[in-house]
Amino acid sequence: MATDYGHSGQSYGFLEEPRRRRLPAGLRAPFEGRTWREFGYVLLSLPVSILLFTYGVTMVAIGAGLLVTFLGVPVLAAGLAGCRGFGAMERARARGLLGLEVADPEPLRMRGHGFLAWMGAVLKSGASWRALLYSVIQLPWSVFSFVVAVNFWAYGWALLTYPLWFWLFPVYGGQDGLQLYGDETHHIYLDNPFEIGVTALVGLLFTLATPWIVRALTQVDRVLVHGLLGPSRLATRVVELESDRGVVVDTAAADLRRIERDLHDGAQARLVALAMDLGLAKEKLTEDPQAAARMVDEAHGEVKTALQELRDLARGIHPAVLTDRGLDAALSAVASRCTVPVQVEVDLVERPAPAIEGIAYFTVSELLQNISKHARATWAGVDVWRVENRLMLQVVDNGVGGASASGGSGLAGLAERLDAVDGILVVDSPVGGPTRITAELPWRGERG
């Protein structure tokens, strides 16, 4: 499978000059929709957290108190199930107001059917207890964030607009302005133009700072929702492994189909033609020895071609030089077949596991094949080294660039292969070059 840099027919969005905004971010923030959505989230969090706290603590207290009877366990299970339902509501609220996408937690794993199986699954589920914990700790945090956000917001806008409403004090309040300080003998009012201007300036600073304060407060909410209401790390890891297993199975099936196609269309077809030619030569051996000798000579050439195709096919699966001499010799052999000069440097004290070694060889081979076909380069380099428990590969060239690992490209397929073994593929290829592609694989020793 050859990956494609895809130079032609692509549009590179990063080349488009972004539209210049008239105001800097600090001045735009108080009027942006994101700011108002986050502020609305903070305002809603207080009544929602009161509801969640009341429900969670009440149901747990009733369930714990009734544990001496047969009613305690069902009440506790119902309370945890309700907390899971509130968790779904909170994920939806965070998605709508904060733009936070959190996957649903792992489903209940019921062993059997019926109410008892459901009750046991709810009580054993870590997601249920995390939802209860969220219901408890959300209230104090919501009270704090509500007080901070509302005070900053209210004082900021009140002080900023003070020049518009300070006249209310002498007209209706019986004082010169907003009182800054007062005791039995002294009173300080904000009533002259300078003090009114300074007050408005302080209000402006508060108003500009409030969106960032609210954003910091909601960042804590994001952490709580993601950490307590989303899937656990173990469940996420299981999903990743299941996905990687599917990729490995699909890749193996695709490789088998490719090998079968190459054998059927290449060596097998040549061997069939060879058998027919030898049969005809055998028939002509007594009648026309010269024609038979010529046909045998042609058949000999076909045998050489078929053997070369079989060697190329075997080399593409797992070359013998890789098994016998390791990555350094195998990558040097691949580099010698590239259409541009390639400098290979392999700095490994020991060999990795055969599976990792094979994936590393396949990755470099595909990238060098890309350089030969698409990069229009005059030079390329391959570096292989180890960093702690990771095997690092880097392939660079001075070609035209424009490589992309977007969906549907060959590099995307290569990235999926690496991801199946917890590997990473990073593509740095601006238009005009140079291209630098780095692959990272987990290190597993040859003995391990």
N, C-alpha and C positions, 0 to 999 in steps of 0.2 A: 504494500500500500504506500503510495507516494503522496506526501503532503504537498499542498500548493500554497505558495506565497500569495497568489492572487493579485498581481499588480494591475491587471487591466480590468476596466469596468467597475472599479470600486470608487466610492466617494468617502473621503476621510473627514469625518465631522470635526476632528480637532484642528483642521486647517481653517475652519470658518471663524472669522473674527467675532467674538462675543459682542453683543449689543451693549454699548456703554450706558451705564445708569447715571442719571443726573445727580443723585444724592449718594453720599457714602453710606455704608451700612449702618453706622452709628446714628445717623439722622433718619434713616428709613425705618429703623426697627420699631419705634412706637406706633407706626401706622401699617405695618405689615400684617397680613392675615395670619401668619404663623404666630406672631406675638399674641394676637387676640384669641386664637385657638388655645394656646398654652395657658393664657390667663383664665379662659373659660374652664379649662381642665382643672386648674387649681381651685376655682370657685366651686365646681361640682364635687370635688374630692371630699370636701368637708361633710356635706349631708350623706354622700354615698358611704364614706368611711364610718359615720355614725351608725348607719343601717347595718353595714357588714360587721362592725364590732359588736353591736347589740345582738345580732343574730348568732354570730359565732360563739360568743361567751355564754349566752343564754342556753344554747343547745348543748354545749359541752358541759356546762354546769348541771343542767337537768339530766343529761345522760350519765355523768359521773355520779350524781346523787342517786340515780335509779339502778346503778350497777348491782346493787344487792338483790335486785329483782330481775326478772327476765326482760323487763322493758328498757333497761339501761342501754344495752348494746344496740337495739334497733333505733333508739332515739339518737345515740351518738353517730350511727351510720347515716341517719337522715340528715343530721347536722353537717356532717362532712360532705354529703352529696349536695346539700344546698350551697356550701362554700365553693364547691366545684362549679356550680351554676353561676354564682356571683363572679367567679374567676373568668368565666366565658364573657360575662357582661363587661368586666374590666378590660379584658383584651380588646373587645370591640370598641370601648370608649377610648383606649389608648391608640387604637388604629385610626379612629376617626378624627381625634383632636391632636394627637402627637405624631401621627404618621408612623407609628411603631408597629411593625409586623412581627407578631409572636405566634409561632406555631402552637397548635393545641397540644396539651400534655398527652403522655401515653395513655391509651384507653384502658379501661378496667379489664383485667385478665381473670375471667370467671372460670372456675373449675366446676363445671356442672351447670345445672339450670335451677331456677327458682329463686325465692327470696333469700334463703340462707346463703346461696352461692354469691348472689349480688352483694349481700351485706358483708360477707367475708372479703370480697374483692375491694369494696370501698374502704374497709378498715385497713387492708394491707397495702393500699396504693399510696405511694409517697406523694403523688400529686394532690391527693385529698388533704393530707396534713400540711403540705406547703400552702395550699389555698387557705386553710384555717390560720396558719401563721401570718399570711398576708392580711387577713381580716383583722387580726389583733394589732399588728404593728403599723398598719396604715393609718389608724386614727391619730396617734400622737404626731406622726409626721404631717398629716393633712392639716391638723390644727396649727402647727408651726408654719407650714408653707402658706396657709390661708392668711394668717396674721401678717407675715412678712410681706407677701405680695399685695394685699389690700392696703396696708399702711403706706408702702412705698408708692403705690399707684395713686392713692387718694391724696397724700401730701404733695406728691409731685405735681399733679395737675392743679391742685388748689393753690399752691405757691406760684406756679407758672401763670395762672390766670388772675393772680392777686391784683394787678393793676386794673382789671375790669370790674372788680366787685368790692374794693376796699372802701368805697364811698358809703357802703351800707352801714359801717360802724358809726360815723358821725351822724348819719341821718336817723338810723333806727336803734343803734346800740348805746348812744350817749358817750362814746369815746372816740378819740382821734383816729384810731386804726387798730390793726391787730396787735394785741399786747404781747411783747416779747419777754418782758420781765416786770414784776410788780411786787411791792411789799407795802408796809404801812406808810412809808415816807417817799418811796420812789416808784415811778411807773415809766416804762419805756414802751413807746408805741412805734410801729412801722408806718409813719405817716408822711414823711417828706419824699420828694421824687427820688433822691439817691437810695434811700432805704427800700422804697417800693421797687426800684430797679434791681437792687441786690437780691431782694426776695424772689423776684421773678427769675433771676439768673440761677439761684439755688434750686428753684422749682424746675427749671430747665435741666439742670444736672440730674436731679432726681428722676425726671421723666425719661431722660435718655438712658439712665442706668437701670431703670425698672425692667425693661424687656430682657436684659441680660441676667438680672437676678432671677426673674421668673424662669428663664431658660435653664439656669443652674438648678433651680428647685425641681423643675420637671425632669431634669436629667436623673435625679434620684428616683423619681417615680418610674422612669424607664427601666432603671436597674431593678427595682422591686418587681415590676410586672414581668420583665424578662426572666429574672432569676427564680421567682416563686410561682408564677402562673404559667410558665412555658414548660416544655419538656425538660427532663433532667439530662445531665451530660451523658449518663449511661444510655438513656433512651435515644438521644440524638446520635450517639455513637453506633447503636444498633441499627438505626435507620441508614446511617452512612455505610456501614458494612454491608447491609442488604443491597443498597444501591451499587456499591462497588462489586459485589458478587455478581449482580446482573450484568455490569459492564464487562467483567472478566469472562462470563459465559458467552456473551454476545461477541466479544473479541475473539475468543477461541473458536466459536462457530464460524466467524468470518474468515479467520485464518485457514480453517479446514476447507472451507469452500474455495478459497483462493488457491490452496495447494492442489485441490482436486481439479480445479479449472486449468491450472498451469500444467498439470500432468496430462489431462485429457487433451488439451489443445496443443501441447508442445511435444514432450518426449513420447507420450503414448501414440500420438498420431505419426510421429517419425518412425517409431518401432513397427507400427502396422505397415507403413509404406515400405520399410526395410524388409519385412518378412515377404511381402508381395514381390519386391524386386529380386530377392534371393530365389524365390520360387520360379520366377521367369528365367533367371540366369541358370538355374538347374536344368530347366527344360531345354534351353539353348546350348547347354554345355557340349552335347554330342553333335548337334546340327551346325552351330556357328560358334566355335570356341572364342573367336575374337570379340564378338558381341557379348558373349557371356562374361569374358574377362573385363570388358568395359563396364558392364552392369555391376560386377562385383566391386570394381574400383569405386563406382558411384555409391554403392552401398557402404563401402568403407568410410567414405566421407560423411554419409548420413549417420553412421555409428558415432563418429567423433562429435558431430553436432549434437546428437542426442545425449552423449555423455557430458558435454559441456553444459547443456540445459539442466541436466540432473544435478551437476555440481553447483550451478548458480542457485537452483531451487534449495538444495541442502544448505548452501551458505546463507541464504535468506532466512532459513528456519533457525539454525544454530550452527555456525561454522566450526569446523574442527579446530582451527587455530585458536578460537576463543576458549575451547575446552582445554586444549593442550598448553597454551602459552599465556592466556589471560587477555585483559583489555588492551594493554599497550600494543601487543603484536596484532590483535584483531582490528583495532581502530587504525593502525598504520596501514594494514591491508586495505581497509575501506577507503582511507584517504588517498591511497595510490590510484584508485579507480575514479576519483573525482576529476572533473574537467578543469579545475583550477588548482594551483599549488596549495597544499594544506599543511600547516604546522601542527603536529600532535605532541602534547605534553601530558603525560600520565604520572601523577605523583601519589602513588599508593604503596604503602609498606606491605600490606597483605591484600589478598583477593577477597572481594565480597562474596556473598552466597551466590550460587549459580543462577538462581532466579533473578536476583537484582543485577547481576553481571549481564545476563541476557537482555534485560530491559534497557540497561544502559547502552549496550551495543546497538540494539534496535533503534533507540532514540537518536544516537549520533548518526547512524546509517541513514535514517530518514531525513535528518536535517542536512546532511551533506548531499543527499540526492536532490533536495530542494535547491541548494546552492547551484548544483550543476544545471538544473532545468530552468530556474526562474530568477535567480538573483542577479545575473549578469555581472558577477564579481570577478576580480583578478587575483584575489587572495582570500584565504580562509584560515581559521585557527580553531583547534579543539583543545580544551583544557579539562582535565579530570583530576579531582582531588577530594580529600576527605576532611570534613569539619565535624569533630566530635562523633555523633551518631548519625550523620547524614553524608551521603555520597553526592558530590556536586559535579555537574557537567555544564560546560559552557562552549557554545559554538558561535563564532563571530565571522563576519564577512564584510567586505567593503562594497557590497552591491548597491542596488537602487533602493532597497528598503521597501516599506509598505507592507510587511508581513503582519498578519492579524490572526489571532486565535479565536475569532468570532465564530458563532454557531454555523455549522455546515462546512467549515474549512478543514483542510487536512490537519492543520495544527490543533484544531479543536479536538479531533479524534486522538491525536497524540497526547493532548492534555488529559483526556479521559483515561487513557491507558495508564498514565502516571498516577492519576488520582486513585485508580483502583488499588494501588499499593501504597497509598498515603504519600504520593509524590506531588510535586508542584512544577508547573511550567510557566516561566515568566518570559514574555516577548517584549523586547525593546527595539522597535524598528521604525523610526521616523522615515517619512518619504524623502528619498535622496540618500538614505543610509547614514551611517552603517547599521547593520543588524546585529543584535546581541541577544541570543536566546539562552536562557539559563534553566537547567532542569535540576531538581533536587529530589533525591531518592532516599528512603530510609536505609541506614547501613545495617546489614546483618552479615556477620563474619562467615567465612567459608565453612568453618566447623559448626557454627550455630545454625 
